[in-house]
Amino acid sequence: MNVRTHGSMPVRREQDVVLARQAVRKLAVDCGMRLVDQTKMVTAASELARNTVVYGGGGDMDWELLEDGARTGLRLVFRDEGPGIADTALAMTDGWTSGSGLGLGLTGARRLVSEFELDSAPGKGTRVSITRWT
């Protein structure tokens, strides 16, 4: 697997969530994703960017355009240095929320992508990696 292009952008305030959505849409187009796949990736990114701001106190979104043989993909990594998630298994249960949301952000994002990784611990922040292949 080869990384064609990569970068990073801050996700520290509400306006950054909008900018992240716009960037992900452009990256998905550049990657050659069909409209439905673009929408899924943008939706997942929006949920995770919002989580980064609201629950993580802000952080960054790293991105990579990937090549693996004939297929191309887009990987996004959202990372923060917030309070972390005490029970990641519980956090990946539909309906569970640490705040006032619907509890569908993490699990919803997982359903929209090809690959999903969650790494978090109390006091260590949170890192969520998502990848969607064309």
C-alpha positions, 0 to 999 in steps of 0.5 A: 500500500502506498500513500499518495498524498497526506496532510493535517488540519486543526479541528478545535472549534465548531467552524473547523468541523465545517472546514473538515467536512469541506476538505473531506468532500474534496479528498473523496472526489480526488480519490475517485469515490462515487457520490454515495461513498463521498457522502458516507465518508463526509458524514463519518468525518463530520461526526468524528470532527464534532466529537473531537471538538465537543468531547476531546476539547479539540484536536487534529484531523490527519488525512492520507490518499491511499493506493493498494493495487487497483483500488484507492482509498481515503484514511482520516485520523482524528486525534485529541488530548482530551479526557479519553474514553474509559470503556471503549467497548461500551462507547461502541454500543448503539445508544451509549453517550457520554453527553447529550447526543444520540449515541450514534456518532462512533457506531454510526461512523463505523458503519459508514466506512471500510475500516475503523479503529478506536484507541482511547484511555482515560487521561490519554486522549482519543484517536479514531482512524477511518478508511474508505476504499473505492 
